[in-house]
Each structure stands twice: as structure tokens, then as C-alpha cells.
Amino acid sequence: MKRKNKSAVPEVFIYHSHTTEAYKPGPADNFDENKNVCAVGDIIASELNNYGVNVIHDKTVHNAKAYTKSYERSGKTVDKYLKDYKDFKLVIDLHRDGATNKNAVTTKINGENVAKFMFVMAKKNPHFNKNMEVVKELKEISNKLYPGLCKDK
């Protein structure tokens, strides 16, 4: 499944509207990129790169001054990259789920507890229908390979 030639053009863009979302046992927010959602973004970017997919992972902190303005600020970051690169095959705003019931957001794969993932789509996005087609394909692949890993809601 590995590509022989890695694309010279970035195909996937990963960013974080809530960049400092962190993991226990630490605080809910942390500026240390090894302890917040950026660490997960690094792993995803690395894995995709290993398969020959060119990834940009932006770690701009969008939620530091006013959490309620995070999406507005991250939108400007996305716009900047779209202006520079024109298009991506996939744009990911990666978050961590802060649910208190860990059973609702984890599943066992190969005997190990892992975090589930889900897609959150904006219906007001002019590309919503096309994006939903891609999400449907990705969910089907996930459900075939790892049943229960993709969370519906």
C-alpha cells in the first residue's frame, strides 16, 4: 500500500483549533506539544508520510487568549494554507475528546485500549455533500478493518 514516489505537493493538512487540548494525568490544557493534541497530529503526520503521503502539520496555538475565538483564528490559518497550496485531499482539525466516561470514547483493538475517532462536519460548508462522501468511504474502511474504532456521535 506504500507509494513508490511521495507526492511533492502536500495532500493532507492537519491543524488544531484547540491546540493545547491535553491528556491525563496532566491538566486539560497544556502548551507542551508532547503532552497535547499536537503529539497525536505528529504521529498521524509521520504515519502518513511513511506511506508516501505529503502532510503539513500546523501547530499554531489558536485557543490561548480567547477560547471562543479559536475557530475564527484557526479558519484564518486554514485560509492561509489554502491560498498557498490551493487544495488538499484532506483537511483535519484534530481534537481530543474530553469526555469523562472513557468507555464511551475508547475501544479495544488487539487487546489494547485505543481512542475512538469521529468526523464532525459543518453542514454550512459549501463542500458538505462531497465531504460526506469521503467520510462515508473512510468510515467503511475503518469499520471493515477495526470495528468500533470510528465513533458515530
Secondary structure, 3 states (H helix, E strand, C coil): CCCCCCCCCCCEEEECCCCCEECCCCCCECCCCCCEHHHHHHHHHHHHHHCCCCEEECCCCCCCCCHHHHHHHHHHHHHHHHHHHCCCCEEEECCCCCCCCHHHHEEEECCEEEECECCCCCCCCCCHHHHHHHHHHHHHHHHHHCCCCECCC
